[in-house]
């Protein structure tokens, strides 16, 4: 990006700032459509390079012309806008894919009519439940070792309950039901996913399965 701006600086008078901005914008959009992080970095670099090599006074980060200032700002805004769009697109596609996988596993469970080994049936059941948790990272930590918000276990009316749980982008903590476990589970959305809406029952089922596995004698 810097190289492109530098290469065209020698013909600045004949090419024009607007045309250089279009070239840099094309590169920025191409990168932002692939990776939002690259888009943010590229858009910032493109705006600074255009400013440094093509706006008066050149080889400074000052801008004396209002038109040049608008061009630089729009170039940066374009990359940021496309990057945000990419984040939303990737996130939406990932969530839809997980929901589809969960629905497939659920349909397969409902279609079973013959006896199956418990381990296989259990694995299929877990796949149906845990697919929506596939966008979540988890780790086990010592109880009280983090300041993250706690997802409380509370009783509710099953008939009227909204089972939706909003997992914040920064993550949250789920304690084991048995207080003898001196640890807890930290759940956090995977990088770039933002806050996620999850089924509270699936979250606690996962944590309870962890607790059960930890209690099994080797």
C-alpha positions, 0 to 999 in steps of 0.5 A, a space after each residue: 500500500 505504501 509502495 503503491 502510494 510512493 510509486 505514484 508520487 513521482 507522477 502526482 501532477 498528471 495522475 491526480 490525488 483522486 485517481 490515486 485514491 481510487 487505486 488505493 480504495 480498490 486494494 483496500 476493498 479487496 483486502 477488507 472483503 477477505 479479512 476485516 483485520 486486514 481491511 482496517 490495517 490497509 485502510 488506515 495505511 492507505 489513508 496515511 500513505 495518500 496523505 503523506 505522498 499526495 496531499 499538500 504539503 507532501 511528505 508531512 501528515 498535514 493537509 492544506 486543502 479541504 478537498 484532499 482532507 475529504 478524500 483521505 477521510 473517505 478512503 479511510 471510512 471506506 475500508 472501515 465500512 467494508 471491514 465491518 460488513 465483512 465481520 457481519 457477513 462472516 458472523 452471520 454465515 458461521 451462526 447459520 452454519 451452526 444452526 443448520 448442523 444442529 438441526 441436522 443432528 436433531 432430525 437424525 435423533 428423531 428419526 432413530 427407530 432401532 437400538 443404538 449403543 449408548 455412546 453413539 446415541 450420546 455423541 449424537 445428542 451432544 452434537 445436536 446440543 453443542 453445535 450452537 456452542 461451536 462458536 464459543 471457547 471454554 476454559 476451566 479456571 480456579 473459582 474466584 480467579 476472574 472478574 468476569 460476570 457470572 451466569 447464575 443458575 436460577 429456577 424459572 417457570 419452564 412454561 414461561 421461561 425464555 431460555 435465551 442467554 446473551 454471552 457478552 463478547 468479553 466472556 462470562 463464568 459458569 460455576 459448577 452445580 456442586 460447590 465441592 468443585 473448586 473451579 469454574 468454566 469461562 465461556 467466551 465467543 470466538 474472536 470476531 463473533 461478538 456477543 452471542 445468543 445461546 440456549 441457557 439449557 445447552 450452556 448448563 448441560 455442557 458445564 454439567 457434562 464437564 463436571 461429570 467427566 471430572 468426577 469419573 475415576 480414571 
